[in-house]
Amino acid sequence: MRGRIDDFATKAGDGYKGMRAVEGYLANSDIPEPLQHLVKLRVSQVNGCAFCVDMHGKHAKQAGETDERLFGVAAWRESPHFTSAERAALDLAEASTRLADNPHGVPDEVYEAARAEFDEQTLTALVMLIATTNAWNRISVINRTVPGSHTPR
């Protein structure tokens, strides 16, 4: 199996650099690293992006995430392993990723639950994290980026 566009990052040039710049902003945001991994993993699961699920699972594991929490992300509502802040972020991530499932966009109660858990600056970064992860997923799904081809540093 191979991707459709070889050396995508180089060919995408400044567009790819722009996406990486957003990743730099997110790395320096107030969103805790474990939460970033969980959100990226869940959004990627919802989008069916095998490359990103593989990559974000590896990154989370490398950062010390437990197997129970990693396995539980797909069923986070039924799992006892997540805090109220993590649940609010995962709910916002799902609602934002599944926009077509709700004719009114992200439900007010989902947004308000996230707003109750995060200050405005962190919530803003969370919105950027969700949007950027969705964009990366689309790039990887369109390009059929091969799962397992990414090795964490």
C-alpha positions as CSV (number, residue, x, y, z in Angstrom):
1,M,0.0,0.0,0.0
2,R,1.2,3.5,-0.8
3,G,-0.1,7.0,-0.7
4,R,-1.3,8.8,-3.7
5,I,1.1,11.8,-3.7
6,D,4.7,11.0,-3.0
7,D,6.5,13.5,-0.7
8,F,3.2,15.4,0.0
9,A,4.8,17.8,2.5
10,T,7.3,19.1,0.0
11,K,4.8,19.4,-2.8
12,A,2.3,21.2,-0.5
13,G,5.1,23.7,0.4
14,D,3.9,26.8,2.2
15,G,0.5,25.2,2.8
16,Y,2.1,22.3,4.8
17,K,4.3,24.8,6.6
18,G,1.2,26.7,7.6
19,M,-0.3,23.6,9.1
20,R,2.9,22.9,11.0
21,A,2.8,26.5,12.3
22,V,-0.6,25.8,13.8
23,E,0.8,22.7,15.4
24,G,3.5,24.9,17.0
25,Y,0.8,27.2,18.4
26,L,-1.0,24.2,19.8
27,A,2.1,22.7,21.4
28,N,2.6,26.0,23.3
29,S,-1.1,26.4,24.2
30,D,-2.6,25.7,27.6
31,I,-4.2,22.5,26.5
32,P,-2.5,19.7,28.5
33,E,-0.5,17.4,26.2
34,P,-2.5,14.2,27.3
35,L,-5.7,16.0,26.4
36,Q,-4.3,17.0,23.0
37,H,-3.5,13.4,22.3
38,L,-6.9,12.2,23.3
39,V,-8.7,14.8,21.2
40,K,-6.5,14.1,18.1
41,L,-7.1,10.3,18.5
42,R,-10.9,10.7,18.9
43,V,-11.3,13.0,15.9
44,S,-9.2,10.7,13.8
45,Q,-11.3,7.7,14.9
46,V,-14.5,9.5,13.9
47,N,-13.0,10.5,10.5
48,G,-11.8,7.0,9.8
49,C,-8.2,8.2,9.3
50,A,-6.1,5.0,9.9
51,F,-2.8,6.9,9.5
52,C,-3.7,9.5,12.2
53,V,-5.3,6.9,14.6
54,D,-2.0,5.0,14.4
55,M,0.2,8.1,14.8
56,H,-1.8,9.7,17.6
57,G,-2.1,6.4,19.5
58,K,1.7,6.1,19.3
59,H,2.3,9.7,20.4
60,A,0.0,9.3,23.3
61,K,1.6,6.0,24.4
62,Q,5.0,7.6,24.1
63,A,3.9,10.5,26.3
64,G,2.8,8.0,29.0
65,E,-0.9,7.5,28.2
66,T,-2.3,4.3,29.7
67,D,-3.7,1.4,27.6
68,E,-7.0,1.7,29.4
69,R,-7.5,5.3,28.4
70,L,-6.3,4.7,24.9
71,F,-8.6,1.7,24.4
72,G,-11.4,3.7,26.0
73,V,-11.3,6.7,23.8
74,A,-13.6,5.1,21.2
75,A,-16.2,4.6,24.0
76,W,-15.3,7.5,26.2
77,R,-18.9,8.1,27.4
78,E,-19.1,4.6,28.9
79,S,-15.5,4.6,30.3
80,P,-14.7,5.6,33.8
81,H,-11.1,6.7,32.9
82,F,-11.8,10.4,31.8
83,T,-12.2,13.6,33.8
84,S,-15.0,16.0,33.3
85,A,-12.7,18.3,31.4
86,E,-11.6,15.5,29.1
87,R,-15.2,14.4,28.5
88,A,-16.2,18.0,27.6
89,A,-13.3,18.3,25.2
90,L,-14.1,14.9,23.6
91,D,-17.8,15.8,23.3
92,L,-16.9,19.1,21.6
93,A,-14.5,17.3,19.3
94,E,-17.1,14.8,18.3
95,A,-19.8,17.3,17.7
96,S,-17.4,19.6,15.8
97,T,-16.3,16.7,13.6
98,R,-19.8,15.3,12.9
99,L,-21.3,18.6,11.8
100,A,-23.4,16.9,9.1
101,D,-25.1,14.9,11.8
102,N,-26.6,18.0,13.4
103,P,-28.4,20.5,11.3
104,H,-27.7,23.2,13.9
105,G,-24.0,22.6,14.2
106,V,-22.5,22.1,17.6
107,P,-25.3,21.9,20.2
108,D,-25.3,24.7,22.8
109,E,-25.1,22.3,25.7
110,V,-21.9,20.7,24.3
111,Y,-20.3,24.1,23.8
112,E,-21.4,25.3,27.2
113,A,-20.0,22.2,28.9
114,A,-16.6,22.8,27.3
115,R,-16.8,26.5,28.3
116,A,-17.5,25.5,31.9
117,E,-14.3,23.5,31.9
118,F,-11.9,25.7,30.1
119,D,-11.0,29.4,30.1
120,E,-11.6,31.3,26.9
121,Q,-7.9,31.1,25.7
122,T,-7.8,27.4,26.3
123,L,-11.2,26.9,24.7
124,T,-10.0,28.9,21.6
125,A,-6.9,26.6,21.3
126,L,-9.2,23.6,21.7
127,V,-11.3,24.7,18.8
128,M,-8.1,25.2,16.7
129,L,-6.9,21.7,17.8
130,I,-10.2,20.1,16.6
131,A,-10.2,22.0,13.3
132,T,-6.6,21.3,12.6
133,T,-7.0,17.6,13.3
134,N,-9.9,17.4,11.0
135,A,-7.8,19.1,8.3
136,W,-4.9,16.7,8.8
137,N,-7.4,13.8,8.7
138,R,-8.7,14.9,5.3
139,I,-5.3,15.3,3.9
140,S,-4.3,11.8,5.0
141,V,-7.5,10.2,3.9
142,I,-7.5,11.9,0.5
143,N,-3.8,11.0,0.0
144,R,-4.3,7.5,1.5
145,T,-1.3,8.0,3.8
146,V,-0.1,4.6,4.9
147,P,-0.8,3.7,8.5
148,G,2.4,2.7,10.4
149,S,4.6,4.9,8.1
150,H,5.1,7.5,10.9
151,T,7.6,6.8,13.6
152,P,7.5,9.1,16.7
153,R,10.6,10.9,17.6
